[in-house]
Amino acid sequence: MIEQLLQLTGGVAAVADDKIMRINGITRRSKMLALNATIEAHRVGSAGRGFAVVADEVKAISNEIALLTDALQGELRGRLGELSHFGENLAAQVREVQGERLADLAHNTIEVMDRNLYERSCDVRWWATDAALVACAGRSDEPAVVEHTCRRLGVILDSYTVYLDLWVADAQGRVVASGRGGRYPGVVGTDVSGEAWFRDAMATKSGGDFAVADVARAPALGNAMVATYATAIREDGEADGKPIGALGIFFDWQAQAQGIVDGVRLAPEDKARSRCLLLDSRHRVIASSDRTGVLSETFPLRTERGERGHYMDPTGVMVGYARTPGYETYDGLGWYGVIVQRLQNTRE
């Protein structure tokens, strides 16, 4: 509506200038005719005296019209300038409110994700103390222990449907047990010693620490997108025990993250012109409501307004963003929630 008002004001100003210019043109022609008539009246002498009177009257009227059009043009420009200035200020205020709302929505989006991932950080730490997993990491050469651990992991997965799989690796980085061997055959025996999540898990200082890998596709899990959380499995399950293996848990990223960006509370007409995103610390798109650019697009996010803010990009699109605030003992990973919204088309 405000954009339409500004366009209408500009249109009225252009029409007024055009019409006044045409009136001025007619006035100039009238003055020229009056001048020519006066010259001709003087040339013919007394016979043209009456014509000279008419010519003088036309000239006087032309001068009066010129004064009126000049006054009208000045007044219109002043009033239209005030109206345009008012409209621009109002538009700026509305955009500020709109931007703040988008920043709030972006904050809510990343906060929901943080709370979800906080639970993942808790899961991996306490599951690593499970007696079956501790036994498996230390006695992976005993088939009965491994079989029991695989069943135990399967039971956990039945209750926690947000995971694709759970793996136990020994201290050398060989996967010795998984929870979904039927769905993902070939996982057991895989060497993960070169994976960042395994190395970081084995390097944790205590049972209260955990490691996180970047969202990525996991070839061993059907090339699904996963967020991987890991920690060391320690002797006797004690927080200060020696690391004897690692637990890696694979969060079903695509399904869970897509649900979060799809669930941003926007009105239907706003949702149609908006894109809701989750970005990692490098501004890489890791979830998108339009399902484009995931893991392949780096979003040109501007964060000069701090950890939370909004701005209008060069194309006239409003961007609201918020950096992860963390949740309880989970500090977050430097990720961002972002809402990108096109301005309403005034012709809609």
Secondary structure, DSSP 8 states (H G I E B T S, - for coil): -HHHHHHHHHHHHHHHHHHHHHHHHHHHHHHHHHHHHHHHHHHHGGGGHHHHHHHHHHHHHHHHHHHHHHHHHHHHHHHHHHHHHHHHHHHHHHHHHHHHHHHHHHHHHHHHHHHHHHHHHHHHHHHTT-HHHHHHHH-TT-HHHHHHHHHHHHHHHHH-TTEEEEEEEETTSBEEEES-TTTSTT-TT-B-TTSHHHHHHHT-SSTT--EE--SEEEGGGTTEEEEEEEEEEEGGG-TTS-EEEEEEEEEEHHHHHHHHHHT----HHHHTTEEEEEE-TT-BEEEETT--STTT-B-----TT-SEEEEE-TTSEEEEEEE---BTTB---S-EEEEEEE---TT-
